Amino acid sequence: MQLSQAVGIEKHLQQMADREFEELHCDPTSSPKSNSCDAHYRSAIEIPLEDFITGLQDQVNQVQERDTYDFVTAGGERIRSGPRALWMQQAFEAYLKDYKPPSRFGDEQFRLEHIPVETIFSWPNYLRWRNAVCLVSLEGRSIRDALVEHGRFTGYKSDWPGHASKWQPFPYLDTGQQVVAAPVIRGLEHYTKYIAGAGVVIVGGDEVPDAALLKAREEVVYETSARPEYRDVLMRSKVRISLFYGEDTSMLPEYQDLFEPGGFSAGITDASMTANAKWLCFPGNPDAGGNPVLHEMVHTINHVVFEQLNETYFYERIYQLGERALDAGLFKPGEQHLESGDTAGIREWIGEYWATTVEGYLMNRAGFKNSHDTRDWIQANDPDLYELIIRYFPTEPWDYCPEVPLN
């Protein structure tokens, strides 16, 4: 890509970011979508605001307690599972068809269980949420938007710094194999480098080598190549990878009080997933261990893609396979970074089974993982898992980490 092309991309990215800023800060009552959504929910009955919020909270709690795909271990521990994002959208849509708060209510504040004390319920935030829910039905928009706006309106699970309602998303523009200057976004000036592909934005600060961003893009493109339809879901859900090159995630503006050394995945309402570029394998940085981009993207696909597309085939199988592999001694969990004083148990190990084994499958390098390190090993020793993996991930060969010679 020539310099003039890169400059053109950077200018376009900044224009896209500026338009996004304007849209985020405009009055939602002036949007033509509001009129369409007024009509969509015209049969709703008006009830007092506090009753509306309390009833909405009850709907959310019912979704969180739904146990259709939960897995109970032999020891009695319950692991929550299932497409809660889809269930939440369905609950939102049904509730809004039945009820609405008073028109143009003033800012109000009252105490409710599980809602941060400082939450102020405002008419503009209500409209943003209602319109986001409505546009999932009318235009097929991302469920992620409805969940993020619900957090903005009600404060639900938005009290941690990485909630997406607190940060403007980076625009998506496939740059090919070219690192360009990141658009300047308020509060996220730390990120000066940008690349995108396969529906995913990847950003890093000055300290992240260009080669790491290029490698991260290559990894995401390969990881999603068997199911390219997932890329549109990732893009519409504004999935971003925040690379860092240091000790832990605290060097990133969104996560200054979090100290994860390798990184973490993105839940559907999170601003980004994170990965330590030092742990990637790229020219000049040979690394024979695990790969946080591959690993955390597996989790992120679960949270963002599977939850929206209702991937029941996966939910009905994965935890049984994990428990069986642990009981048979096939799966050897790696070290997990947990809160001080916590220790990993079967809940954590089963939860990591899928991401860790897919990571090993994708890398396909003997010794890079404690178990499930090559495709041949997985197919021979954990064949049901192998069949599940190839349902979602590529079977084509990939020369991962040629910087480390084969033994």
HELIX and SHEET records of a PDB file:
HELIX    1   1 LEU A    3  HIS A   25  1                                  23    
HELIX    2   2 PRO A   28  SER A   30  5                                   3    
HELIX    3   3 PRO A   32  HIS A   40  1                                   9    
HELIX    4   4 LEU A   49  GLU A   65  1                                  17    
HELIX    5   5 ARG A   84  ASP A   98  1                                  15    
HELIX    6   6 TRP A  123  GLU A  139  1                                  17    
HELIX    7   7 ILE A  143  THR A  154  1                                  12    
HELIX    8   8 ALA A  164  LYS A  166  5                                   3    
HELIX    9   9 ASP A  210  GLU A  223  1                                  14    
HELIX   10  10 GLU A  229  ARG A  236  1                                   8    
HELIX   11  11 THR A  249  MET A  251  5                                   3    
HELIX   12  12 PRO A  253  TYR A  255  5                                   3    
HELIX   13  13 ALA A  277  TRP A  279  5                                   3    
HELIX   14  14 PRO A  292  THR A  300  1                                   9    
HELIX   15  15 ILE A  301  PHE A  306  3                                   6    
HELIX   16  16 GLU A  307  LEU A  309  1                                   3    
HELIX   17  17 THR A  312  TYR A  315  1                                   4    
HELIX   18  18 ILE A  318  ASP A  327  1                                  10    
HELIX   19  19 ILE A  346  MET A  363  1                                  18    
HELIX   20  20 ARG A  375  ASN A  381  1                                   7    
HELIX   21  21 PRO A  383  TYR A  392  1                                  10    
SHEET    1   A 2 ILE A  45  GLU A  46  0                                        
SHEET    2   A 2 TYR A  99  LYS A 100  1                                        
SHEET    1   B 2 PHE A  71  VAL A  72  0                                        
SHEET    2   B 2 ARG A  78  ILE A  79 -1                                        
SHEET    1   C 5 VAL A 180  ALA A 181  0                                        
SHEET    2   C 5 LYS A 193  GLY A 197 -1                                        
SHEET    3   C 5 VAL A 200  GLY A 204 -1                                        
SHEET    4   C 5 ARG A 240  PHE A 244  1                                        
SHEET    5   C 5 MET A 273  ASN A 276  1                                        
END                                                                             
